[in-house]
Amino acid sequence: MRKDLVKAVKGNAIVPSYVLEYLLGQYAASDDEATIQAGIQAVRKILADHYVHRNEAELVKSTIRERGRHKVIDRVTVTLNEKDDVYQAEFANLGIKGVVVSPDIVKKHPKLLVGGVWCICDIEYFHFDDSRVVPWILGSIKPIQLSHFDFAGYVQARSGFTTEEWMDLLVQSIGFNPAMFSRRAKLIQLVRLVPFVERNYNLVELGPKGTGKSHIYSEFSPHGMLISGGEVTVPKLFVNNSNGRIGLVGYWDVVAFDEFAGRKKRTDKALVDIMKNYMANRSFSRGVETLGAEASMVFVGNTSHTVPFMLKHSDLFDELPEAYHDSAYLDRLHHYIPGWEADTIRGEMFSEGYGFVVDYIAEVLKSMRSLDASDRYQKYFTLSSDISTRDRDGIHKTFSGLMKLLYPQEQAQPEEIEEVLRFAIEGRKRVKDQILRIDTTMAEVRFGYTDAQGTWHSVATGEEKDYPEYYNSRRRRSSDGQNQIEEPAAGPALSDQPAVPATQEKSVVEEVLKTGLVEWEEGQRGFTFSRQIVPYLRGASQITLIDPYIRSYHQARNLMELIEGIARVKESADEVTFKLATVEVPDDAERAQRQLKYLLQIKKNAAILGVLVDVELVDEGSIHDRSITTDTGWKILLGRGLDIFQRPAESNAFDLSIKYQQYREVRGFGITYLRQNKHIDH
């Protein structure tokens, strides 16, 4: 099915993709354009006639009453009314509850009891004189999920694809355009599917907002349940001891916790303890009885700092609630997806090509949960002997899951197996390395493997390669309970480090900084932010720019170039707060929208560099002067603000002034450097 069809039919229906694809799979699963268009119209009519919008619930109820019977598409949750000994359904959007459900339906579809299931239902209406009797009657109910499929045909079809083609097909089935992703980025997307194909798999992903961390768990499969991290309780997740009812882990293949990060979030210690036991032993207790379950656990959350900042000041788990920031809990995690490597989802990243219908691939993945592919590497490679049992389990589970996803036909070349093995080792290494920063009593581990020729291959994480000076430091607790950083042993100097110590370099720079007015003539060249402004900003942790005119593209570009200059002179692990006060474009909605777009893009990209941009849009006339102030005591008066360069006569890709400021002609302006009396040292 073409994956872009979902957007064509969704409209304003708040419904998971797998529900829409279920319908499209019945009416538009074709490569004939006429059939596709007819199918789209059919699905649109079904949604218009039968999908229940919350704001139209009363209209739908009226339709059921007048017709006597009507088909609806809604999320249905069933509970047991113990007083009357009957099962009763509640319809999320329609807003009716107390609808009697046959025990046979509940036995056939037990997920109705936990979290609810999207269904196509026939609802009847019959009014009784007794007000205690619910007038709504459930005529029929059909959960939206595939009833059967041909697994052998799926495996056979895989043999007709190359690995790259198959990987692209899976990425398109998720809903993304594989052309927009590197091979590693595709693996990051696909490892998000491992919890669906592997039993009791514990996965964590922390990273910036907007990278699609929770998309798969809410939209991809009818076998997954996405809940807010703050909404879960022991009875809801595991078991309600008062009535013996099993929670989410007993019915769903994947339970994902959204918005799991947040250091100050309140947590239930009893929940943390029972979760530790479940993640390690796949079991939990109900009184004196021990129960088992197969649900995989996924934890996704947003980070608010850059990777080097976290590595320098804490660890990569720093955003988790305090109760979960515990080595015993973290050691149960099998893989850590580096969310900071995933791109922010943009419109062009969504697929317009063909992919598996979601409920079909969801059933395929579910059917492979009982298979084990963890030993497929052992013919070619041997894991390091000092890798612990828990580390080995984490590596094996990730490896097994990816092998089932990528090579269900059980045919892979040694180099392909090695690629998957390295990726699995890296994800577990990221977990263990951060635990070592938290709990220094744990032993160091060499993560790697030996090939058939006896050659040793070590595995490193991406952030370990990018920030070795911070990654290899270890955190420890001092006697007063505060976190401290143990610096790594001295190693070879990095090529990009300054020739003089940072403290000495700073003092040298400050000696040559001058105060007073400097004027630049019209048409003069040689002015650059890195020479004339950035040296005065070095060492500042707070910088404020007041410039009423940051609205056009070239003005926004100048601002981003200044931010890039600030990022170049600060330590990669430090963060700088950059406050901008500028005037919102008046009386022009289109230009105002464009200005906002530029500022949002700058804010997002600056955060990657460790510069946290805070924008204040003010009314025209409220600011006139243009200046930069720092918390280190400098104030720079900017005659023209940042808009000091003349625009090039015409666009020329080979014009040096496009890339290098020193080749740009300036407009006439003056710049004044002031040293404020109070120097705030940071």
Residue pairs with C-beta under 8 A, 6 or more apart in sequence:
1 21
1 24
1 25
1 28
1 29
1 354
1 355
1 356
1 357
2 28
2 36
2 352
2 353
2 354
3 172
3 173
3 175
3 350
3 351
3 352
3 353
3 354
3 355
4 350
4 351
4 352
5 24
5 28
5 36
5 40
6 17
6 20
6 21
6 24
6 175
7 350
8 40
9 20
9 23
9 24
9 40
9 43
9 44
9 47
10 20
11 44
11 47
12 53
13 20
13 47
13 51
13 53
15 51
15 73
15 118
16 118
16 218
16 219
16 222
17 175
17 219
17 220
17 358
18 144
18 145
18 219
18 220
18 221
18 222
18 358
18 359
18 362
19 73
19 118
19 144
20 43
21 357
21 358
21 359
22 144
22 145
22 146
22 357
22 358
22 359
23 43
23 46
23 47
24 39
24 40
24 43
24 357
25 357
25 359
25 360
27 38
27 39
27 40
27 42
27 43
28 35
28 36
28 38
28 39
28 40
28 42
28 43
29 39
29 357
30 36
30 39
31 354
46 73
47 73
49 71
50 70
50 71
50 72
50 73
50 120
51 72
51 73
51 74
52 60
52 72
52 73
52 74
52 91
52 93
52 94
53 93
54 93
54 95
57 93
57 94
57 95
60 70
60 72
60 94
61 94
61 95
61 96
63 70
64 70
64 72
64 123
64 124
64 125
64 136
65 125
68 124
68 125
68 126
69 122
69 123
69 124
69 125
69 139
70 122
70 123
71 120
71 121
71 122
71 123
72 91
72 94
72 120
72 121
72 123
73 118
73 119
73 120
73 121
73 144
74 91
74 92
74 93
74 94
74 118
74 119
74 121
75 91
75 92
75 93
75 116
75 117
75 118
75 119
76 89
76 90
76 91
76 92
76 112
76 116
76 117
76 118
76 119
76 121
76 141
77 89
77 90
77 92
77 112
77 113
77 115
77 116
77 117
78 87
78 88
78 89
78 90
78 101
78 106
78 112
78 113
79 87
79 88
79 90
79 113
80 86
80 87
80 88
80 113
80 245
81 87
81 88
81 98
82 243
86 100
86 101
87 100
87 101
87 102
87 103
87 105
87 106
88 97
88 98
88 99
88 100
88 101
88 134
89 97
89 99
89 100
89 101
89 112
89 138
89 141
90 96
90 97
90 98
90 99
91 97
91 99
91 121
91 123
92 116
94 123
96 123
96 134
96 136
97 134
98 134
98 136
99 123
99 134
99 136
99 137
99 138
100 134
100 137
100 138
101 112
101 138
101 141
102 138
105 112
105 141
106 112
106 113
109 117
109 141
109 143
110 251
111 117
111 143
111 251
111 252
112 143
113 245
113 251
114 225
114 246
114 247
114 248
114 250
114 251
114 252
115 225
115 227
115 248
115 251
115 252
117 143
117 144
117 222
118 143
118 144
118 222
119 141
119 142
119 143
119 144
120 141
120 142
120 144
121 138
121 139
121 140
121 141
121 142
122 138
122 139
122 140
122 141
123 136
123 137
123 138
123 139
124 136
124 137
124 138
124 139
125 135
125 136
125 137
126 135
126 137
127 135
128 135
143 222
144 222
144 359
145 222
145 223
145 359
145 362
145 363
146 359
146 360
146 362
146 363
149 360
149 363
149 364
149 367
151 364
151 367
154 364
154 408
155 408
155 409
156 409
158 166
158 407
158 408
158 409
159 409
159 411
161 169
163 406
163 407
163 412
163 416
164 183
166 406
167 178
167 183
167 186
167 190
167 406
168 178
168 186
169 354
169 355
169 356
170 190
170 193
170 355
170 356
170 361
170 405
170 406
171 177
171 178
171 181
171 186
171 189
171 190
171 351
172 178
172 351
172 353
172 354
172 355
173 355
173 356
173 358
173 361
174 189
174 193
174 216
174 220
174 355
175 215
175 219
175 350
175 351
175 355
176 189
176 349
176 350
176 351
177 348
177 349
177 350
177 351
177 352
177 353
178 186
178 351
180 343
180 348
180 349
181 189
181 343
184 341
185 341
185 342
185 343
187 402
187 423
188 337
188 338
188 341
188 342
189 342
190 402
190 405
190 406
191 203
191 335
191 337
191 398
191 401
191 402
191 423
191 427
192 203
192 205
192 216
192 217
192 337
193 216
193 220
193 365
193 401
193 405
194 201
194 203
194 296
194 335
194 397
194 398
194 401
194 402
194 405
195 201
195 203
195 224
195 253
195 254
195 256
195 296
195 297
195 298
195 401
196 220
196 221
196 223
196 224
196 253
196 254
196 296
196 362
196 365
196 366
196 369
197 365
197 366
197 368
197 369
197 401
197 404
197 405
198 296
198 369
198 397
198 400
198 401
198 404
199 282
199 294
199 296
199 369
199 370
200 279
200 282
200 293
200 294
200 295
200 296
201 296
201 297
201 334
201 335
201 397
201 398
201 401
202 279
202 296
202 297
202 298
202 332
202 333
202 334
202 335
203 296
203 297
203 298
203 299
203 333
203 334
203 335
203 337
204 298
204 299
204 300
204 333
204 335
204 336
204 337
204 431
205 213
205 298
205 299
205 300
205 301
205 336
205 337
205 339
206 261
206 300
206 301
206 302
206 303
206 316
206 317
206 319
206 320
206 336
206 339
207 213
207 302
207 303
207 337
207 338
207 339
207 340
207 341
207 342
208 302
208 303
208 339
208 340
208 344
208 607
209 302
209 344
210 344
210 345
211 339
211 342
211 343
211 344
211 345
212 342
212 345
213 300
213 301
213 339
213 342
214 226
214 256
214 258
214 300
215 345
216 224
217 224
217 225
217 226
217 254
217 256
217 258
217 298
217 300
218 224
218 226
218 256
218 258
219 358
220 358
220 362
221 253
221 254
221 358
221 359
221 362
221 365
221 366
222 359
222 362
223 252
223 253
223 254
223 362
223 366
224 252
224 253
224 254
224 255
224 256
225 248
225 252
225 254
225 255
225 256
226 256
226 258
227 248
227 255
227 256
227 257
227 258
228 257
228 258
228 259
229 257
229 258
229 259
229 260
229 261
229 262
229 265
229 299
229 301
230 259
230 265
230 266
232 257
232 271
233 268
233 271
234 247
234 268
234 270
234 271
234 274
235 241
235 242
235 245
235 247
236 247
236 248
237 247
237 248
237 249
237 255
237 271
237 275
238 246
238 247
238 249
238 274
238 278
238 284
239 245
239 246
239 247
239 250
239 284
239 286
239 291
240 247
241 286
241 287
244 286
246 291
246 293
248 255
248 295
249 255
249 278
249 284
249 293
249 295
250 291
250 293
250 295
251 295
252 295
253 294
253 295
253 296
253 366
253 369
254 295
254 296
254 298
255 295
255 296
255 297
255 298
256 297
256 298
256 299
256 300
257 297
257 298
257 299
257 300
258 300
258 301
259 300
259 301
259 302
260 299
260 300
260 301
260 320
260 321
260 324
261 301
261 302
261 303
261 319
261 320
261 321
262 301
262 319
262 321
263 318
263 319
263 320
263 321
263 322
263 325
264 321
265 321
266 321
267 321
267 322
267 323
267 324
269 323
272 323
272 324
272 326
272 329
274 284
274 285
275 297
275 329
276 328
276 329
276 332
277 283
277 284
277 285
278 284
278 293
278 297
279 297
279 329
279 332
279 333
280 332
282 292
282 293
282 294
283 290
283 291
283 292
283 293
284 290
284 291
284 293
285 291
294 369
299 333
300 339
301 319
301 320
302 319
303 310
303 319
303 339
303 340
304 319
305 313
305 318
305 319
305 575
306 340
306 572
306 573
306 575
306 607
306 608
306 609
306 610
307 316
307 340
307 463
307 466
307 467
308 466
308 467
308 470
308 571
308 572
308 573
308 610
309 573
309 574
309 575
309 610
310 316
310 318
311 463
311 467
311 470
311 471
311 473
311 573
312 470
312 473
312 485
312 571
312 573
312 574
313 485
313 573
314 437
314 475
314 483
315 434
315 437
315 438
315 475
316 336
316 430
316 434
316 463
317 324
317 325
317 330
317 434
317 438
318 325
324 330
325 438
326 438
327 435
327 438
327 439
327 442
330 431
330 434
330 435
330 438
331 390
331 431
331 432
331 435
332 390
333 394
333 431
334 393
334 394
334 397
334 398
334 427
334 428
334 431
335 394
335 397
335 398
335 424
335 427
335 428
335 431
336 427
336 428
336 430
336 431
336 434
337 427
338 430
338 461
338 462
338 463
341 462
343 349
344 604
356 364
365 405
368 404
368 408
371 404
372 400
373 399
373 400
373 401
373 403
373 404
373 407
373 410
374 396
374 397
374 399
374 400
376 399
376 400
376 403
376 407
376 410
376 412
376 417
377 399
377 417
377 418
377 420
377 421
377 449
380 414
380 417
380 418
380 451
380 452
381 417
381 418
381 421
381 449
381 450
381 451
381 452
382 449
382 450
383 392
383 395
383 425
383 448
383 449
384 445
384 446
384 447
384 448
384 449
384 450
386 443
386 445
386 446
387 395
387 445
387 446
387 447
388 445
391 428
391 432
391 445
391 447
394 424
394 427
394 428
394 431
395 421
395 424
395 425
395 428
396 424
398 423
398 424
398 427
398 428
399 420
399 421
399 424
402 420
402 423
402 424
403 412
403 417
403 420
406 412
406 416
406 420
407 416
412 420
418 451
421 449
422 457
422 459
425 447
425 448
425 449
425 459
426 447
426 459
426 460
426 461
426 462
428 447
429 445
429 447
429 459
429 460
429 461
430 461
430 463
432 442
432 445
432 447
433 461
433 464
433 471
435 442
436 442
436 444
436 474
437 473
437 474
437 475
438 475
440 474
440 475
440 476
446 458
447 458
447 459
448 456
448 457
448 458
448 459
449 456
449 457
449 459
450 456
450 457
451 457
461 471
463 471
464 471
464 472
467 572
467 573
468 488
468 491
468 494
469 488
469 494
470 572
470 573
472 488
473 485
473 486
473 487
473 488
474 485
474 486
474 488
475 483
475 484
475 485
475 486
476 483
476 484
476 486
477 483
477 484
478 484
498 505
500 508
502 571
506 538
506 539
509 535
509 538
512 535
513 535
513 536
513 634
513 673
514 673
515 673
515 674
515 675
516 672
516 673
517 670
517 671
517 672
518 532
518 670
518 671
518 672
518 673
519 668
519 669
519 670
519 671
520 527
520 644
520 666
520 668
520 669
520 670
520 671
521 666
521 668
522 665
522 666
522 667
522 668
523 646
523 665
523 666
524 665
524 666
525 662
525 663
525 664
525 665
525 666
526 662
527 644
527 645
527 661
527 662
527 664
527 666
528 661
528 662
529 558
529 561
529 562
529 565
529 661
530 565
530 568
530 661
532 671
533 562
533 565
533 628
533 636
534 562
534 565
534 566
534 568
534 569
535 569
536 628
536 630
536 634
536 636
536 673
537 543
537 565
537 566
537 569
537 628
537 630
537 634
538 569
538 570
539 632
539 682
540 576
540 630
540 631
540 632
540 634
540 682
541 574
541 575
541 576
541 577
541 631
541 682
542 576
542 577
542 579
542 630
542 631
543 566
543 576
543 577
543 578
543 579
543 628
543 629
543 630
543 631
544 578
544 579
544 580
544 581
544 628
544 629
544 630
545 559
545 562
545 578
545 579
545 580
545 581
545 627
545 628
545 642
546 581
546 582
546 623
546 625
546 626
546 627
546 628
547 559
547 580
547 581
547 582
547 626
547 638
547 641
547 642
547 643
548 582
548 583
548 620
548 623
548 624
548 626
548 641
549 555
549 582
549 583
549 641
549 643
550 556
550 559
550 580
550 582
550 595
550 598
550 599
550 641
550 642
551 582
551 583
551 585
551 591
551 594
551 595
551 598
553 598
554 643
554 645
554 647
555 642
555 643
556 595
556 598
556 599
556 601
556 602
558 642
558 643
558 644
558 645
559 580
559 602
559 642
560 602
560 605
560 606
561 661
562 642
563 578
563 602
563 606
563 609
563 611
563 613
564 609
566 576
566 578
566 611
567 576
567 606
567 609
567 610
567 611
570 576
570 610
572 610
573 610
574 610
575 610
575 611
575 612
576 610
576 611
576 612
577 612
577 614
578 606
578 611
578 612
578 613
578 614
579 614
579 616
580 599
580 613
580 614
580 615
580 616
581 616
581 618
581 623
582 615
582 616
582 617
582 618
583 617
583 618
583 619
583 620
583 622
583 623
584 592
584 595
584 617
584 618
584 619
584 620
585 591
585 592
585 595
586 592
586 619
586 620
599 613
599 615
602 613
603 613
603 615
606 612
606 613
607 613
625 637
626 637
626 638
626 639
626 640
626 641
627 635
627 636
627 637
627 638
628 634
628 635
628 636
628 638
629 635
629 636
629 676
631 680
631 682
632 679
632 680
632 681
632 682
633 675
633 676
633 677
633 678
633 679
633 680
634 673
634 674
634 675
634 676
635 673
635 674
635 675
635 676
636 671
636 672
636 673
636 674
637 671
637 672
637 674
638 644
638 669
638 671
639 669
639 670
639 671
640 667
640 669
643 667
644 666
644 667
644 669
645 661
645 664
645 665
645 666
645 667
646 664
646 665
646 666
646 667
648 655
648 657
648 658
648 664
652 658
655 663
656 663
657 663
657 664
657 665
